[in-house]
Amino acid sequence: MREDMKAQIADAFSRILEKEDIDKITVTRLIEECHVSRQTFYYHFHDIMDVLEWTFKRSTQILVQKSLESEDRMAALKEFSSFVRMNRRKLKRLVESKRWFQIEGMMVDAVKVYLEKMAQSEMSDLGIGYEDMQVMLMFYACGMVGVLFQNIDEKQVNEERLLRQIERIITGKMFPGKQE
């Protein structure tokens, strides 16, 4: 039941975010939208940013599951791209927020978790240590979030080409170097 209520609040938040900037979304507005008491809201979340963070985590879990069901890495990247395209309006509102720095950190963390789950499913042993893996995942997550937001307004982006380029970067085929 608890997760259902969290999901109900998060879904209401997502509906509001589709129409309004996150900086204008208040707890009062959110509890009115999902028809719960203030006490119920604060039982489940600390504040609006906590709802956003929980929403990112839930979306990441769903996206990981869909991507893991994909036939190959490119199809998984297409799932990621489709998710971004479907949520473009909400993501654009987040970019324009006064809280952008905090939001960007949440997005990078979500993409890092996504990439980590995908890497774990693809190969049992990548041959690199834990610390190196964490740096690599953070590097790719920051890069993917950066590329995502550089292209969020672009109507002319060749999505297929961009996904192939990202895949070549991730696999080391774009900038192959000597292995040490």
C-alpha positions as CSV (number, residue, x, y, z in Angstrom):
1,M,0.0,0.0,0.0
2,R,2.8,2.4,0.9
3,E,4.4,2.1,-2.6
4,D,1.0,2.6,-4.2
5,M,0.5,5.9,-2.3
6,K,4.0,7.0,-3.3
7,A,3.3,6.1,-6.9
8,Q,-0.1,8.0,-6.7
9,I,1.7,11.1,-5.5
10,A,4.5,10.8,-8.0
11,D,2.0,10.3,-10.9
12,A,0.2,13.5,-9.8
13,F,3.5,15.3,-9.7
14,S,4.3,14.1,-13.2
15,R,1.0,15.3,-14.5
16,I,1.5,18.7,-13.0
17,L,5.1,18.9,-14.3
18,E,3.7,18.3,-17.8
19,K,1.9,21.7,-17.5
20,E,3.9,23.7,-15.0
21,D,7.5,24.5,-14.1
22,I,8.8,22.6,-11.1
23,D,9.6,25.8,-9.3
24,K,5.8,26.6,-9.2
25,I,4.8,23.2,-7.9
26,T,4.0,23.3,-4.2
27,V,3.0,20.6,-1.8
28,T,-0.4,22.2,-1.5
29,R,-0.9,22.0,-5.2
30,L,0.3,18.4,-5.3
31,I,-1.9,17.2,-2.4
32,E,-4.9,18.8,-4.1
33,E,-4.2,17.1,-7.4
34,C,-3.8,13.6,-5.8
35,H,-6.5,14.1,-3.1
36,V,-4.4,13.2,-0.1
37,S,-3.8,15.0,3.1
38,R,-0.7,17.0,3.9
39,Q,0.1,14.4,6.6
40,T,0.0,11.6,4.0
41,F,2.3,13.5,1.7
42,Y,4.8,14.1,4.5
43,Y,4.6,10.5,5.6
44,H,5.9,9.5,2.2
45,F,8.1,12.4,1.1
46,H,10.1,15.2,2.6
47,D,9.4,17.8,-0.1
48,I,8.9,18.3,-3.8
49,M,12.5,17.4,-4.6
50,D,12.1,14.1,-2.8
51,V,9.1,13.3,-5.0
52,L,11.2,14.1,-8.1
53,E,14.1,11.9,-6.9
54,W,11.7,9.0,-6.2
55,T,10.2,9.5,-9.6
56,F,13.6,9.3,-11.2
57,K,14.4,6.1,-9.4
58,R,11.1,4.5,-10.3
59,S,11.5,5.6,-14.0
60,T,15.0,4.3,-14.0
61,Q,13.8,0.9,-12.8
62,I,11.2,0.7,-15.5
63,L,13.6,1.8,-18.2
64,V,16.2,-0.7,-17.1
65,Q,13.6,-3.5,-17.3
66,K,12.6,-2.5,-20.8
67,S,16.2,-2.1,-21.9
68,L,17.1,-5.5,-20.5
69,E,14.4,-7.0,-22.6
70,S,15.8,-5.5,-25.7
71,E,17.5,-7.7,-28.2
72,D,20.9,-5.8,-28.3
73,R,22.7,-2.7,-27.0
74,M,21.3,-0.5,-29.8
75,A,17.7,-1.5,-29.1
76,A,18.4,-0.7,-25.4
77,L,19.7,2.7,-26.4
78,K,16.5,3.2,-28.4
79,E,14.5,2.5,-25.3
80,F,16.4,5.2,-23.5
81,S,16.0,7.6,-26.4
82,S,12.3,6.8,-26.6
83,F,11.9,7.5,-22.9
84,V,13.6,10.9,-23.3
85,R,11.5,11.8,-26.3
86,M,8.3,10.9,-24.5
87,N,9.3,13.0,-21.5
88,R,10.9,15.9,-23.4
89,R,8.4,18.5,-22.1
90,K,9.0,17.6,-18.5
91,L,12.7,17.3,-18.9
92,K,12.8,20.8,-20.5
93,R,10.9,22.2,-17.6
94,L,13.5,20.6,-15.2
95,V,16.4,22.1,-17.2
96,E,14.8,25.6,-16.8
97,S,14.4,25.2,-13.0
98,K,16.2,27.4,-10.5
99,R,17.1,24.1,-8.8
100,W,18.9,22.9,-12.0
101,F,22.1,22.0,-10.2
102,Q,20.3,19.6,-7.8
103,I,18.2,18.2,-10.6
104,E,21.1,17.6,-12.9
105,G,22.8,15.6,-10.1
106,M,19.7,13.5,-9.8
107,M,19.6,12.9,-13.5
108,V,23.3,11.9,-13.7
109,D,22.7,9.5,-10.7
110,A,19.7,8.0,-12.5
111,V,21.6,7.5,-15.8
112,K,24.6,6.1,-13.9
113,V,22.3,3.5,-12.3
114,Y,20.8,2.7,-15.7
115,L,24.3,2.2,-17.3
116,E,25.5,0.2,-14.3
117,K,22.5,-2.2,-14.6
118,M,23.0,-2.5,-18.3
119,A,26.7,-3.2,-17.9
120,Q,26.1,-5.8,-15.2
121,S,23.6,-7.6,-17.5
122,E,25.9,-7.6,-20.5
123,M,29.1,-8.8,-19.1
124,S,29.9,-10.7,-15.9
125,D,33.5,-9.4,-15.8
126,L,34.6,-6.2,-17.5
127,G,38.1,-6.7,-16.3
128,I,38.3,-3.4,-14.5
129,G,38.2,-2.6,-10.8
130,Y,35.3,-1.2,-8.9
131,E,36.7,2.3,-8.6
132,D,37.6,2.4,-12.3
133,M,34.1,1.2,-13.1
134,Q,32.5,3.9,-11.0
135,V,34.6,6.6,-12.7
136,M,33.7,5.2,-16.1
137,L,30.0,5.1,-15.3
138,M,30.0,8.6,-13.9
139,F,31.9,9.8,-17.0
140,Y,29.4,8.2,-19.4
141,A,26.4,9.3,-17.3
142,C,27.5,12.9,-17.3
143,G,28.2,12.7,-21.0
144,M,24.8,11.2,-21.8
145,V,23.0,13.8,-19.7
146,G,25.0,16.6,-21.4
147,V,24.3,15.3,-24.9
148,L,20.6,14.9,-24.0
149,F,20.3,18.5,-22.9
150,Q,22.3,19.9,-25.8
151,N,19.8,18.2,-28.1
152,I,16.6,18.6,-26.2
153,D,15.3,21.5,-28.3
154,E,16.7,20.3,-31.6
155,K,14.0,19.2,-34.0
156,Q,16.5,18.3,-36.7
157,V,18.6,15.8,-34.6
158,N,19.2,12.5,-36.4
159,E,18.4,10.3,-33.5
160,E,19.5,7.1,-35.1
161,R,23.0,8.6,-35.9
162,L,23.3,10.0,-32.4
163,L,22.5,6.7,-30.8
164,R,25.1,4.9,-33.0
165,Q,27.6,7.5,-32.0
166,I,26.8,7.0,-28.3
167,E,27.0,3.3,-28.7
168,R,30.5,3.6,-30.4
169,I,31.7,5.8,-27.5
170,I,30.4,3.4,-24.9
171,T,32.0,0.4,-26.6
172,G,35.3,2.2,-27.2
173,K,35.0,2.0,-31.0
174,M,34.9,5.8,-31.5
175,F,38.2,6.5,-29.7
176,P,40.0,3.2,-29.6
177,G,43.2,3.4,-27.7
178,K,45.9,1.1,-26.5
179,Q,45.0,-1.1,-23.6
180,E,47.4,-0.7,-20.7
